[in-house]
């Protein structure tokens, strides 16, 4: 199914605005009132089809202008807001700090609310899944709307924050163009070819940290690096998804199915979202950040410029001069606001390893080789992104390597989660 463009229906209480052509899903009957139970402001609204509903508020200041509620105050929204809702009437409450039950309710005339609705195949740009509260998945229209900001440690420990990648209907060049100079590249492994995607998708803005993994899996696994904010390592595809022999999990033959007892099986049951690993095509496209160069930040192709977004052998030594890893999110993000995709740790992909993959990783929504097409006598998976001990140009977007298929996955491999942007 093709991803539809963003569909937004707006309704203003105290200043209702009607559009000449109302797209679907539509929002209507937005009403603000004092909420005696909490001392806040209640917002009720109606939607006509199943959608993702986003409630934003604006307050009137002393000069009479309307200003948005800041993102760090959005944690005071309760009820049906920033979430999936069905058709019918819904209710949310804004209860700012210091307002408690029993106090006089806020004056609803000093507020106005805007309710936006997105269709389930074109949800907002940011999705946040709570790893400590079941089925608590929220959506935000922009990075600025995410409460406390995406760089807060909350989104590296107790929650997963995902960025929607605008990939639907996009055709692009995967790999390295023939004749590229200034870098060391492999013309067999990185042969350029055309790729396109049917739909947008979400991808984690950070690799999964140790704290997130422990919340997902309920155990520490074999992580050898101390630190909750460090990427989770030693966790292979089989532990994450299930094994081909024991569980019958065989990408791409069984698609996005995972074993119920696997880490991702547990996570899916807990959140209600079908999280998985990205294919290497999805990984590379997200890494490029909409830029066609070797690295996903703008500027000259120099080591100094590219090391702003990646940990590599030339910039990750500790006080003793030894190459080491770091907590996630310390480098600059790429052009789409995603951290640590280049350098630091290799990241696992779905695809079976094939040295020369241009014959199978090509066309629309490529899944890589089947088990029978994989590299002869090899059961390795693709890993991408380079490591903190590698040269800086090994961290470029098209560089490819591989890792064994076992449950442990290796100390140099991390993983980043993917999720379809077509919501169930």
N, C-alpha and C positions, 0 to 999 in steps of 0.2 A: 504494500500500500504506500502510495506516495505521501510524504509528509506535507501537510497543509501549512500554509503560511500562518503566522500568528493571527489568531482571531480574538479580538478584544471587544467586549461590550462593557460600557461604563454607565453607571447610574450615580447621580449626585443627590444626596439628601440636603435639604436647605438651599440647594442651588442645582436643581435637576436639569440635566442636559440630555436632549434626545437627538439621535442621529437620523438623518434623512433616510439612510439605508442601514438598517440594524442587522449586523452579522449574527450568526449563531455560534455558540450559545448566547442567549440574551439574559441580562440581569434587569430586574424591575422591582418596583415597590420597596425601595430603600428607605428605611425609617430609622431615625435616631431618637432615643428616649433615655431618660434617667434610669439607671439600674439601682433600685433601692437595696438590693441584696448585697451588692459589692461596693456601692458608692461610685461606680464608674458610669460609662456611657454604653448603652446597648445598641447594637446595629442589627436590624433584621433586613433580610433581602430575599428575593425569590429568583431562582434560576429555572429555565424551562427544559434543559437537558442536562445529562451528566457532564460534569466539567471539573476543572480545577478552579477554585475560587480564591481570589486574592483580595483581602480587605486592606485598604490604606486609609488613614485618617489625616485630616488637616485641621489645625487649630487656628483660632483668631487671636492675633497678638494685639498689643496696645495701639498700634498704628492702624489697625483694621485690616491688615494683609493676612492672607492665609498661608501658613507654612506647614510642611509635612511633619508628621510625627517622626522623630529621628529613629534610625534603625536600632540603636541600643535600647530604646524604649519599647520596641515591638515585642519584647518578651512579656509585656503586660497584656497582650491580647490573649483571650481565652475563648474557647468555643470553636465554631466552624469558620475558620479563617486560614488562608494559606494551605488548604488541603483539598482533597477530592470530595466533592459533594454530588448528590443525586438531584433529580428534579424536585422542586418544592420550596418551602420556606425554610430559611436557615437563620441562625442567630450567633453573634459574636459579641464579646464585651471587651471594651478598653478600660483597664483598671490601672492607672498610672501609679508609680511608687508613692507610698504614703497614704493612699486612699484605702480605707478598710471598711468592712461591713459595719453598719451602725452609724457611720458618719453621713452627713448630708450628701446626696448624690451630686455629681458634677452637672453643670448646666449644659444640657444637650444643644442649646442654641449657640454655644461658643465652639461647636465642632461641626465639621462636615465630613462625610465619608464617601469614598470612591470604591466601588466594588468592581473588580475586573474578573472576567471568566475566560479561561483558555480551554479549547477542546482537548480531549484526551490524547489526540495524536499530534498536538502542538503545544505542549505544556511550557511553563516558564523556564527561564535560563538556568536556574539553580534549584537543585533538589537536595534536601537534607534529611538523612535517615538517622533516627535515634537508635543507638546500640544498647540502650539501657531500658527503654520503654517499648513494649511490643506495638507494632503497627502504627508507629508514630513517624510518618513521613510528611514533610512539609515542603512547600514550594515558594520560591521568591523570584520576583521579576528581574532583579539585578543584584549584583554583588553588594551594592550599597544598601539593599534592603535586608540582607542577612543579619539577624540580630547579633550584636557584638563584633561583627566583621569576620570574614572567612579566615583571617590569620589568628584568631583567638584559639588558644590551646584546646578549647572545647571541641573544635572540629578536627582535632588531631588525636583525640582520646575517646570521647563518649559518643561522638556523632561522625557520620560520613557526609562530606559535602561534595556534590557532583556538579559539574559544569556541562551544560548542553552544547554539543558541537554541531555547528550549522553545516551538516554534510548532505542532507537530502537533495538529490538531483544534481550534485556537484560532480564534475569530471575533472580529474587532476592527474599529474604525472607522479607516479611512485618510483622510488629508486634514484639513481644518480645518472645524469645525462652523460652520454658518451663524450669523451674528450675533456672532462672536468679536470682542472688543474688546481694546484695549491693545497691539495689534501692527498692523503693516502687512501685509495679506495679500491674495491674489488669489483672488476667488471663482470665477473660471473655471478657473484652473490647479489649485486645491486643493479642489475640491468634495468634500465628505465622502461616503464610500460604505463598504459592508461588504465585508470581505476575510476569507478564511480560508485556512489552509494544511493540506495533507495530512500533511506530515512535518516533523520538526525539521531544522535545517540548521546547519552550522558557518559562522562568519564570522571573519575576521581581527581580532584585538583591536587591531591597528595598521594604518594604511595601509601599503602596501608601500614600504619605504625604498629609497634608492639602493643601499645595500649588498645588500639582498635581491634587487633587480632585477638587479644585475650577476651575482649567483650564479645567478639563474634564466635569464637571457638570454645570459650569456657576453659581454656588451658593455655599454657605458655608456649607449647611446642618446643622445638630445638633451638630457639633464638640464643645466640651466643653473645650478642652485643648488648651491653647494659644501657637502659634508658628508654622510658616509655614513648618518647617522641622520635625515636629512631625508627627507620624502616624495619618492618618484619622480614627476616630472612629465614633460610632453612625451611621453607614451606613450598613444596612443589605442586605441580598441577594435580597429581593424584590425591594429595591431601585436601586440596581446595575443591576439586570437582568429583573425585571418585576414580577408580581404576578401570581400565579397559577389560581386564580379565575377571576381576572379582565383582565389579559392579555393572559391567556392560556399558560403561560410559566411554564413547568413542567419537570424539570430534573429528570431522564434521558429520559423520553418519547419524549420530544421535542428537545432533543440533545442540541446543542450549540445555538439554536435560542434564541434571547432576544427581549424584547419589544423595538420598535423604540424610545419610549419616555424615556426609562431607561437611567441610566448613561452610561452603556456599549453600549447601542444603539447609543447614541450621539457620544461616543468615536469611535465606528466602522465607522460611517458615516464620521467623521472628519479625521481619519487616513487611512481608507481603510483596516485595519487589524482586524481580528475577535478576539479581546481580550475577555477573559472570566475569571472565577475563576478556579483554579485547582481542580481536584478531590483529595480526601484525599490520594489516592495511589500516585498520581503525587506529591502532597505536601511532603509526607514522603520520597519519593525517592530523591527529590531535596534537602531536608533537610539533608539527610545522607551524601551527598557529595561523594558518592562512597566508603564510609566507613561503615562497618557492625556494629559498636558499637552504644551506646546509644546517643553519641554526635558526631558531624561531624568535629571535629578537632582532629588531632593526639595527642597522649600523654596519660598519665595515666588517669583512670576514677576516678578523684578526684574532689571535689568541686572547688578547686582553679584553676585547669586546665580548667574545663568546664565553669566556670564563665568568662573566657576570651572571649567567644563568645556570652554569654547570660546575659541579665538583669534579676535578680531574687531577692527574698526578702533579700538575704544576701549581695547584693552589689549595691543596687539602692537607698539607702536612701539619702535625701538631708541634708543640714546643720542642719536642725531641727530634724534629725533622722527619718523622715517620708518617707516611700516608695513612689517613684515617677517615672514618665517616663522621657524619654530623646529623643533628636533628633535622627533620623535614622543614621546608619552608624558609630557610635562611637566605637562599639565593633569590634573585629576581625571578618573577614568573614569566612565562612566555606570553606571546601576543594575545592569547585567550585566557590569561590569568591562571595557568596551570603550572605547578611547581615541580622541579626535580625530575623532569622527564629525560633530560640529557645529562649524562654523567651520574655520579654518586653510586647507583647500583643498576645492574641489568634488571629489566622488568619482564616477567613472564607473559607470553602470548599464547593464544589457543593453538596456533598452527604447529603441525608436525614439521620437523626440520627437513628441508630440501636445499642442497647447496645452490642449485640453479632453479629458482622458483618462478621465473617469469612466464612459464607455460601454464602454471596453475593459479598463481596469485595474480589474476588479471580479470578484467571485465567488471561486471556488476556485483557488488557485495561479495568479494572473494573470500573464501574460507581457508585457502591454502590447500596443500595436498591431502588426500585421504591416507589412511594408515598404509594401504598397499602402494601408494605413490611416494611415500616418504623416502628419504635417503636409504639406499639398500643397506640392510643389516644395522640400521641405526634407529633407535626409538627416542631420539632427542626431540625437544621442543624448541621453538624459536624464543630467543630473548633479545631485547632491544635496549639501547640507550648508553652502553658503555659503563664504566665503573670509576670510582674515585682513584683507583690506581692506574687508569689507562691514560694514554695521551689525549689531549683535548680534542683532536679531530676524530678520535674513535667514538666520541659522544654525539656525532652529527646524526641528523634525523634518519638517514638511510642505512647506517651501519647495522649489520646483522651478525648475530652469533647464535649459539645453541647451548642447551643444558640437558642433563639427563632427565628421564621421565619420573624418577622416584618420588616418594612422598616428601623427602627432605628438601629437594630442590637446590641446595647449595648455599654456602654462606655469602656468595657474591650476588645472589638473585633476590630481588624484592618483587612485589606485585601491586598492581593498580587495578581498581575495579571498573567495570563497564556495566551499563544498563540501557536497555532500549528506551528511547524517548516516545515510544508508542505505548501508553499506559494501558494496563489490562482493565 
